[in-house]
């Protein structure tokens, strides 16, 4: 999940919001894998009359309904300019396969 916060808040306030999201994921049965804090970045175009914002990326495993609850919670926050949740529903299963040593030749 990608989140952009308004530039008026401080680094410590952004980090508090990161902890809040981690708690929200945990309360809905999810597991926070990692958080990537990019800091203040300039936008290519204004978003709600802002020229920059704090970028934070969250990586987590969660049940199906958790992204909807996160979206609802983030839409209520005035300090969140944008957010985007990407759901990877098609995780490939890793099965035991024989090692492919290239084409087989008959000798």
C-alpha positions in Angstrom: 0.0 0.0 0.0 1.3 3.4 -0.9 0.4 6.5 1.1 1.2 10.2 0.6 0.9 12.5 3.6 0.6 16.3 3.6 3.9 18.2 3.8 2.8 20.3 6.9 3.2 17.4 9.4 6.5 16.5 10.9 8.5 13.3 10.5 7.5 12.1 14.0 3.8 12.6 13.2 4.3 10.5 10.0 6.0 7.8 12.0 3.1 7.8 14.4 0.7 7.3 11.5 2.9 4.4 10.3 2.5 2.8 13.7 -1.3 3.4 13.6 -1.6 1.6 10.3 0.5 -1.3 11.6 -1.9 -1.6 14.6 -4.9 -1.4 12.3 -3.5 -4.2 10.1 -2.8 -6.3 13.2 -6.3 -5.8 14.7 -7.9 -7.1 11.4 -5.8 -10.3 11.4 -3.0 -9.1 9.2 0.8 -9.3 9.5 2.9 -6.2 8.7 6.0 -7.4 6.7 7.9 -4.1 6.3 7.4 -0.4 5.9 9.4 1.7 3.5 9.6 5.4 4.5 10.7 7.6 1.5 10.3 10.9 3.2 9.4 14.2 1.5 9.2 14.1 -2.3 8.1 16.7 -4.9 5.1 15.8 -7.0 5.1 15.9 -10.8 1.8 17.9 -10.6 -0.1 19.5 -7.6 -2.4 17.3 -5.5 -5.0 19.3 -3.6 -2.9 22.4 -4.2 0.2 20.8 -2.5 3.5 20.5 -4.4 5.1 17.8 -2.2 4.3 15.2 0.5 5.7 12.3 2.6 5.7 9.0 0.9 5.3 5.7 2.9 5.0 2.2 1.5 3.5 -0.7 3.5 3.9 -4.4 2.8 1.6 -6.7 4.6 -0.3 -10.0 4.5 -3.9 -9.7 5.5 -7.3 -11.3 5.1 -9.5 -10.3 2.2 -11.5 -7.7 4.0 -8.6 -5.8 5.6 -7.8 -3.6 2.5 -11.4 -2.3 2.5 -11.1 -1.4 6.2 -7.8 0.3 5.6 -9.2 2.3 2.7 -12.1 3.5 4.9 -9.8 4.5 7.7 -7.4 6.4 5.4 -10.2 8.3 3.6 -11.2 9.8 7.0 -7.8 11.2 7.7 -7.3 14.8 6.6 -3.5 14.4 6.5 -3.5 11.7 3.8 -3.4 13.2 0.3 -3.5 9.9 -1.6 -3.3 6.2 -1.0 -3.3 3.2 -3.2 -3.8 -0.4 -2.1 -2.6 -3.2 -4.4 -3.9 -6.6 -3.7 -1.9 -9.6 -5.0 -4.6 -12.3 -5.2 -2.7 -14.6 -7.5 0.3 -15.7 -5.5 2.0 -18.6 -7.4 2.3 -21.8 -5.5 5.8 -23.2 -5.4 5.8 -26.9 -5.9 8.7 -29.3 -5.8 9.9 -29.6 -9.4 12.7 -31.6 -10.9 15.6 -29.5 -11.8 15.8 -28.7 -15.5 19.2 -29.4 -16.8 18.6 -28.3 -20.3 17.4 -30.4 -23.3 17.7 -34.2 -23.0 19.5 -36.1 -25.7 19.2 -39.8 -26.5 22.6 -41.5 -26.5 
